[in-house]
């Protein structure tokens, strides 16, 4: 009986508290807020309140760098033909974008991972992955990226992107990956 009263009380209290939490009041002069020329960032906290902060020019530069990182992380894979370590022309623009970013940010380092499909011996695939990574490294160096910003590692067939044994899966596994 006591539990029934508590549940009824909660049934009424929860919607009332929800409505009270959703209501808001604005103490900000909208005209003054619209005149701000500095960038702002909205951050959501655990209680769903929005906090607006003003960024300094240095923080803006760091934010732009982070956004550029995010964009580059979207496209970071270069695929190769069977038993080849030659960069195809379709990846020129992608590699130029990465090179431009690395040249403008000399403190940033990139790891180039070379991969191969599972056909061939493990030793051969390690060497082929190394050649693919080195091909990407040389291409980036030709675009002005410092050798000290890059390192190459080969995983051979050890880290396949796709585990099935079809030609399309093999094609996805013949790759080099840029990791920042």
N, C-alpha and C positions, 0 to 999 in steps of 0.2 A: 504494500500500500504506500509506504513511504517512497519507494523507488518510482512508483507511478506519478506521484506529485513532482518529484525531481525531474522526471522526463518531460512532463507537461511544462514545467517552468523553463527548461532548456529549449523546448520546442518554440516557445514564445520569445525567449531572450536572444537566441541565435539570429533570427531574421532581423530583430530590432537592432542588434549590434552591427550586423552587416550593413544595414541601411545607414546607420550613423557613421560607420567607417567610410562609406562611399561618398558621403557628402563632403564638399570642400568649400573653402572660402578663399578668395583671392585678395591679398593685401598688396599686390604689386601694381604700380601704375603702368598700364599697358603702353602708354606713349613713351615713357622712359625706357621700358624694356625693348621696344622696337628700335630705339635709337642706338643701341649698343652695336659697335662695329667689331668687337672682338668675338672670336669663335667660342661657342659653348658646347659642352658635352653633357648628355643626360645619362645619369647612372641610376639603375634600378636597385633598390635595396630589398632585404628580405620581406619587409612589410609593404611592398609595392608602392612606396612613396618615390617620387622622382626628385632627384637633387640635381640642380644645374650649377656647373662650375665654369669659371672663366679660365681660358688657357693663355699662358704667356706665349710669346713667339717661339721660345725654346721648346715648350711643350707641344706647340703646333707642329714644329719640325719633327719631333719624335713621333707624333701621331701620324704624320704623313709617311714617315719611314715605316711605321708599323703597317699602314695600309698598303704600301708598296710591297712589303714582305708578304702580306696576305694575298695580294694579286699574283705575285710570282709563285706562291705555293700552289695556286690553282693549276698551273701548267708547268710541270717540272720534269716531264718524262719525254725522252727522245727514244724512238723505236728504231731498230736496225733490221736489215734483211738477214736471211739465213746465212750463217757462217761469214758474216761481214762486220766490219767496224768502220764503215763509211757513213758519214752524216748525210742524210738526204736533204735536198734543197728545201723541202717543206718545213724544216725545223730552223731555218736561218733566222726568221723573224723572232721566234721564241728565244733563241740563243742570243740574238742581238739585244733583246730586252733584258735578259739576265746580265749580259756583259755591261750594258749601260748602267744598270743598278750597281754592279760590283765596282765599276770604275768610279762612280760618284760616291761610293761608300767604302773606302779602302780598309776600314776596320772590320768589315763583314767578311766572314769566311764561308766557303761552301765545300761540302763533301760531295764528290761525284761517285755514285755507286754504279759499277758495271755488273750487268746480269746476262745470263744466257739461258736458253731453253735446256731441257734435260737430255737432248740428243748429244751424243759424244761422251768422252770420258770425263770424269770430274776434273782431272788436271787440265785437259784441253779447255773445258768450259771456264775454269778459273782464269786461264790465260786469255781467252776470248773476252771475258768480262773486263779484264784489265785493259785490253786493247780498246774496247769501246769507251771506257772511262777516260783513257788517255786521248782518244780522238776528240772527245768533248772538251777536255782540258786544253788541248792544242788549239781548237777552234776558238775557245774563249780567250786564250792568250793572244791569238791573232787579232782579236777585237780590243786589245788593250788591258785585259785583266791581268793583274800581277800573279805570278806563280805562287807567291807566298799566301795568297788568299784561297788557293785551291788545294785539295788533296783528293787522291783517287783510291778507292778500295774496290776489290772485285769479290762478288759473292758467287760467281759462276751460276750453277743451277740450284744453289742452296735456298734461295728466297724467291720462289716463283710467285708471280702476281696472280696467275690462274693455274689451278692444279690439274685440269683435265688434259687429255692427250689428243687434242685436235689441232689442226694446223692454225686455227685462229688463236688458240691458247698458247701455242708455241710462239706465235708472232707477238703476243702481249708480253711474253717473258724475255724476249730479246730486246733489252732496253738499257738505257743509262738514266739515272735519277739524280737530280740536283737537290741536295738536302742542305738547308740553311740552319 
